[in-house]
Amino acid sequence: MKNNLFLFRQILIMGICIAFLSCTSTNKDQFPEPKIMMATAKVTGVVRNFQLKEGEEKPVLKLYVPAPITAEVGTFETYLTEDGSFSFEVPIECNMIIGTITSEIFDQSLIIGLASDKETKLVITKKDDNNIDVTILSRIGLTSNDVLNSGDVMEQMMSPGSTYSSFYKMTPKDFASVAIKNMEERLNITVTDSTLSKGAKNFITNEFKLAYLVGCLLDYTGYMSLNYQNFKTEEEPEEFTPQEPDRSYYAFLKYFDLNNPQYLYNATYSRVLKAILSNETLNIPLINDTPIDEWLKGVKTTMADLIGSDNGLFYDRLTAGAYISQFDNELKPLSDKQIENIRNYFKNKEITKILLKKNEEVIKLAAQKSNANCKETPSVPQKELMNAIISQYKGNVVLVDFWATWCGPCMSAMKEIREIKGQYKDKNIVFVYITNTSSPLTLWKKKINTIGGEHYYLTEGEWESLQDSFDFTGIPTYQLYDTNGKLEKQFSGYPGTNKMKAMIDQLLP
C-alpha cells in the first residue's frame, strides 16, 4: 500500500504526538508517584512579546490532558487575552498528570505538569517567530528544558534507525528478541541527552517503550504485513499471511514491568491495555456482568506468568479498561449488576467514582446515538469516486472524515465531535466516514456502531486514488462540502470542536 512506511510510523507514534502525558514516585530519578483520583487542576500563564494585530482573531491555546482510567486524552481550549494571559481549569484523574500545550503562535508542543493542589504557572517568551523561552512552576518538577526539549528528544527516538528490516522472515520468538534489542538502541538517546532532567528522561523512556510495545510487539500480524510490503523482493508474491504467534510469544511483556506506577503519566499505557484486552491469542473475555474477582481469576491464568505478577496496578487498570472498552466499542452503559460489581471490588473508591461518572456520560450519548449506515462504494472510475459519493447528499452540508480504526487521533477526534453532532440532528448536514482495508473489517463494523453516520469501506486502490486526487497522506483528514456539493475546505488534524462547529455553521443554510 502506498505510504505504508508512513502509516506504520503513525501507528507507532499515535498517542505520542498529542501526548507527552500523565503521573509520578519518590525516587529522585523519577517524577513523584501519582495517585488515581478525581480532581481539578489549574494552569495559568502569559505569553510575552506577542502583540495581536488589528483585525486578527484572538489566538487559541489547546491543552491536552490524558485520563488514565477512562483512557482518553481530553482537549481543552482557551483564548489568549489582549494582555497575553491565559488560564485553564480542567478535570484530571490523578493527583498529578503531564499534559501538552499547543498554539498557532508557537511551533512547539510544550509538556507541562498539572496537580490537584497546586496551580501550574507558565511564562512563555517569544524570542522571534520560531523560538520561545519558557519558565514553569509545577509541583511535578519539570524544568524549563523539559518543557521545551522533550518533544525533540522523542522525535529523535522515533527516527527509524535500525528498526526497519525484513522482520517478516523471522519466527515470532526471534522477532521479539531482535525488536527489543532495537528498542534498547533507541533508548540510548535519552541516556546521552544533556538537556533533560532525570525525571523527564524516565518519562520519555517509558513513553517510547510503551509506544514500541503497542505499535510493534503487540500488533505482530499488522506489523509483519506492513514490514512485508516495505521489504519484500520483486520475486515474492504480493499477498502475505503472517504466522499467528502463540501465547509463549508474549513472554516479552515481563520486560516492560506493567505494574510500574510511573506509567500513569503515559497516555500510551492505556493503549497497551486496550491492545491486551483485544488480543485474539490472549483471548481475555468480555467482563459483562461477571463479578470482578471471578473475571480476574481467568485473566490471571492467562497473564500472571507473562507479566511476572498476579496483583498490582496492572490488574486494576485492566479491569477498568474492560468497562471502558464496553463504553467505547458498544456505547453501552453499565448494567445494575456491573455497577454493583464495581462498587464491591475497587479498594480505591476514586476508580469507582471515575467509572460511574463516565457511565453517566455514556447514558446521555447512547440516547443521542444515530444508526450507522454502511454504504456500497459507487461503481464508477476511481477518479470519479468522490463526486459519486458527495452527489448522493445534494442539498446537505457534508463533513467527510478520512480515518482508520488503528488511528488514535482519529478516534479521539470522534469522541470530541460527539458533543456537537447532537446539535445538528435536525439540520441539513450529513457526516460521512471513509476508511480502507488497513482497518480490519470486523473491527470496523464494530466501531461504526458507536459513530453513526454514513460509512464507506474502500479498497487499497480507491483510497490511494483519493489521496492522489486531494493531495493528503495523514489522517484524520477532513473535507467540508456545501449544499451544492462544492468542496469548501480540506484540512488534516482535528481543529478543535469550536472551530469545527464554526466552519459547519458558515455553510448551513
N, C-alpha and C positions, 0 to 999 in steps of 0.2 A: 504494500500500500504506500502511496506517496506520503512523504513526511513521517514514515514510521519511526525514524530516529527521534524526530521532534515529538511525536506522540508518546514515545517511551519516556523521554525527558519530562514531559508533562505529568505522566503517571508517577514518576519518581518524585517530582518537585511538588505536585499539588498538595496544598496544605502548608508548604513551606513559604511560598511566595507571599501569601497573606499572613502567614502565621509564625512568627517567632514568638510563641505564645505559651504560657501557663504556670507553675507554683514553686516550693523550696525546702534546707537541712542545716543543722548546726555546724557541720563540717566547714572549715574556713575555705575549702576549695569549691564549695557549693553555695547556692543561694539558700536562705533559711527554709526549713522544711514546711511545706504548706499544710493546711488543714481544710478538708472539704466542709463548706458551709455556705448557706445563702447569705449574701451580704451586698453592700453597695460600696462602690469606690468612686472617688472624685479625682479628676485630673484638671488642673488649671495651668495656664501658660500665657506667654506673649511671644509674638513674632516681631523682632526689631528690624529696623532698616527696610521695612516693607511699606510702600505707600500705594493706596488704592487710587487708580487713575479715574478721572471724571468719566462717568457713564459705565464704568465696569461694575459687574456684579461682585458682591462680596465673595471671597474665596471660601470653598468648603474644605473642612478638615474631616477626615474619617478616622475613627478609632475601631480597630478590630480586636475583639476580646474573645478568647476561647472559653468554652464551658465544658469542663472535664466530665461532668456526669451526663448532661444532655447531648454531649458530643457534637456541639455546634460551634461556629465562630460567629459571634454577634457582631453586627456592623452598626455603628452609631455615627451620626453626622452632626456637625455644628458649623456655624459660620464664623469667620474671623471678623471681629468688630472693627470699627474705624480706627480705634487706638491700637489695634494689633493683638488684642487679648482674645482668649477663648477658654471654654470650660466644658467638661463632660461630667455627668453623673450617671454611672452605669451599674447594672446588676452584675455580680460575679458569683462564682460557685466555689471559690477557695478564698481563704482569708488573704492570700497573696496570689497574684497572677502576673503573667507577662503579656502585654498587648503590643499592637503596632499602630503607629500613627502615619498617615499619608496625606498629602495635599498637592494640589496643582501648582503651588507656589514654591515647592522644593522637590527635587528629583528623587531623594532618598526615602526609603521606608525606615522609620525610627522605632526601635523597640523600646518600650518603657515598662516600668514596674508599677503595678497597681496594688493597693492594700485597703483592707476594710476599715482600718482605724487610723490611717494617716494619708493626708492629701498629697498626691504626686504633683510636683511643680516643675514646669519646663520653661526655659528661656531659649528660644531659637533665634539666632542672629544671622541674617543673610549677609554674607560677605560679598557675593556677586550673584549673577543669575544662576550659577551652577554649584555654588559652595555655601555651606552653612556651618556655624558652630552651635553647639548645644551644651547647656548645663542642666542638670537634673537633680532634684531632691526626691528620693524614693526610699521607702523602708527596705526594699529588697536588696539594695546595694549596687545597682547598676551604675557604672561610671559613664561619663560623657563619651569616652571612646567606645564603650559597649553600645551605647545608643546609636552612634554614627557608623560603626565599622562592622557590626555583626553580620549585616546583610552581605557585605563584600566578602567576608571570610566564608560564609556559607556558599556563595556563588563559586568561589574557588574550589570548594569541596565537591560541588556538583558538576564541575567540568569533567568530561568523560575519562581522562586519564587512561589507565589500562583496563577500565571496567568493560569496555566494549570488545568482545571477542566472540568466536564461534562456539559459544557455550552449548548450543543445541546438540553437539556431537558427544557431550559428556553424559555420564549417568547422573541421576539426581544427587546422589551422595557426593560424587566428585565435584559437581557444580556448587553445592553448598559450601564445600571446603574452600574452593577457589574464590567464590564470591565473597566470603567473609575475609579472606586474605586481601582481596582487592579493596574491600571496605576499610580495612585497617590501614592500608596505604594512604587512603584519602584522609583518614583521621589524623595523620601526622601533621596536616596543615595547621590544625589548632595548636599542636604542641610547639611548633616553631613560630607561631604568630606572637608578635611583641606588643600588639595594640590592645588586647582584650584582658579583662580581669579573669582570675581563675574561675569564678562563678559563671561568667559568660561563656568561657571555653567549655565548661562542663555542660552547660545548657545546649550549646550548639552541637557538641559531640553527641549528646542524647538525641537531638532533633535529627541529625544526619543518620544515626544508627536506626532510628525508628522509621525514617523515610526509606532507607535502604531495605529494611525488613519488609515493609508493606508493599513497596513498589517493585521489589525484585524477588526475594526469597519466598514470601508468602503467595505470590502470584506466579508460581512456577510455570504453568502451562501458557499463561498470557505472555510472560517474559520470553519463553522459548520460541513462541510463534513469531514475535517481533524480532527476536535475535536471528531466527532463521531467514526471515525476509531481508534483513540487513546484511547477512554474511554468507548466504548460500552461494554456491558456484553456479555458473551458467548451465552446467550439466545436470544439476539437481532439479527435481520436479518443483512446480510452483506450489503445490499443496504439501503441507507438513502437519502431521499429528503428533504433538509432543507425548512422551511417555508420562503416564499418570504416576506421580510419586506415591509410595505407600506411607503409612504412619511414621515409620522409622526415619524418614527424610526430615521430619520436623524436630529432630533432636537438637538442631541448632538453636531452638528457642531458649534453651538453658543459658546460652551465651549472653542473652540480652537482659537478664535479671528483671523480669517483667513485674516484680513486686517493688521496684525502685520508686519511692515516693517522689523523687525529683521529676519523674515523668508526668506528674500532674501539671508541670509547667508547659509540657509539649502537646500541642494540639494533635500532632500525628499519632500520639498514643491511642487516641480514640479510634483512629483509622485502623491501627493494628488490631484492636479488639473487634472492630466490625469485620475485618478480614478473617479473624479466627472463628467468629460466630457463623460466618457464611461459607467456611471452607468445607468442600464436599468430602474430602478424605477424613478430616477430623470429625465431621458429621455430628456436631453438637445440636441436640434437638431444640425446637422452639420451647419457650418456657410455658406458654399458655397459662393454665390455672394450676400447674404443678406447684406444690409447696417448695419453697426455695431450697431448703435443706435436702429434700429428696432430689430435686433437679441437679444440685451441685454434686451429689454422690456420683451420678453418671458422668458429669463434666470432669470431676477429679480422676475418675478411672481413665479417662482419655488424656487429660492434660498434666497430671501431677508429675509424672516422671519426665515429661517433655520440658516443663519449665523448672523442675527441680524443687517444687514446693506444693503442699496441699492446703495452704492457707495464705492469708495476706491480702494486700490491696488489689492484686490482680483479680481475685475472685469476686470481691465487692464490685469492682468496676465492670467485670464481665457480666455479672448479674444485672446491674443497672443497664448495661448495654443491651441485654436481651430484651428488656422492656422498651428501650429506646428504638431498637430495631422494629418492634411491633408498631410503634408510632410512625417511624419513617417509611417502612415498607408497605404498611397497610392503612395508615392514618386511622388506626383503630384504638379507641380509648380503652383504659383498663376496665376489666370486669370487677364486680364487687369482690370476688374471690381473690383476684390479683391484688387489689388494694389491701385486703386483709393479710395476704402473704407478705407484702412489702412492710406493712406496719409491724408484723410479728418478727421479721428477720433482722433488719438492719440495726446494729447497735448504735451506729452513728445516725441519729434521727434527722440530721441535716440532709442525708441522702434521701430519706423518706420524703421530707418536705420538698426537695427539688423535683423528685419524680411526680409527686401529686400535683405540684404547680404546673408542670409540663402537661400532665394529663388534662387539666382544665383547659389549656390552650388547644389541645388536640380535639377535645369535645367541640369547641367552637369551630375549629377548622373543618372537622368532619361534617358539621351541619351545613357548611357553605360549599362543600366539595361538589364539583360538576363531574359528569361522567367523561371518561377518556374515549375518544373516537379514533379507532385505528383505521387509517385511510389507505386505500390502494394507491401505489405510486402511478401517476398518469403514464400511459403507454405512448410516449412521444419521444422524438430525438432528444438526446441529453441536453443540448443547448437550449431547448425549448421547455425544459422541465420546470424551472421556477415560474415562468409565466403561466404554465398549465396549472400549477398549484395555486398561485395567487388569484387567478381568474375565477376560481370557484367561490371566492368570497367577496365579489364586487359589491360595493355599497357599504362595506365594513372597513374600518381601520384594521390592519393585520400586523401583529407583532410576531415575527419569526425568531425562534430561538434554536440556534445550532448547538447541539450538546451531545454528551455521551454519559452513559451510566457510571463510567470509571472516573469522570472528571469532577473532582472535589469542588472547585469554584462554580461549576455548573449547578451542582446540587445545592450548594449554599445559596446561590442567587435565586433558585426556585423557591426556597423557603422564605427568602426576603420578600419576593414579589407576591407571595400568597396574601399578604395583608392588604394589598390594593386590588387584587383580582376580584375580590368580592364586591368592591365598589363599582365595578364595570359590568355587573351581572345583566343588567337590562339595557346596556349601551351597545352601540354598533361597533363592537370590536371582537376580533377573533384571535385567539392565541394558538399559534402553530408551532409545533416542535419537530425538529428534523434531526435524526441521527443516522448512523450507518452500522455496518456489521462489526465494527470494533466494540459495539455494545452487545453483549451476549443476549440472544433473542429472548430466552426465558426470563432473565433479569429485567430486560427492557419491558416486557409485558407486565411484570410485577410493579416496576417503578411508575409506569404511566398511570396506574390506578390512583396514585396519590397526587398526580399532577393535574389531570383533567385536560381539556382542550383537544386539538386536532393533531394527530401524530403520524409521521411518515418514517418508514424504516428503509433507507436507501442501500443500494449495492455499493461496493467499493468504487466502481466506475462512475456511478451517478454522483456520489459525494465528491470525488476528485474533479468532476466536471463543474460542479457548483463552486468549489474552491478556486478553480481557474477563472471562471466567469466573474466572480465577485472579489477575487484577489484577497483571500483570507486564509490563514493557516491555523491560528489558535482558536480555542473555544473556552468559554462561551462567546459566540458572535451573534449579534442581534441585527435584524432588519425591521424597519418600520415602513409600511406601505399606507398610502392614503386611500380614501374610499373609491378612487378610480383605478387602484392597482399600481400607482406610481411609487417607486422606491424613493422615500424621502430621506432616510437616514440609515447608515450602517456603522456599527462600532463593535469593537471586541472588548470584553470585560464588562461586568455589571457596573453601571454608572452610579448606583445608589437608588433607593426607592423614590426619593423626592424628585431626582432628575428624570427617572423613567416615567413617573406619573406626569410630570410637566410636558415631556415630549409627546406622550399619548394624548393628553388633553388638547394640545395645539392642533391635532389632526382630527379630533372628533367633531362632527357637525353640530 
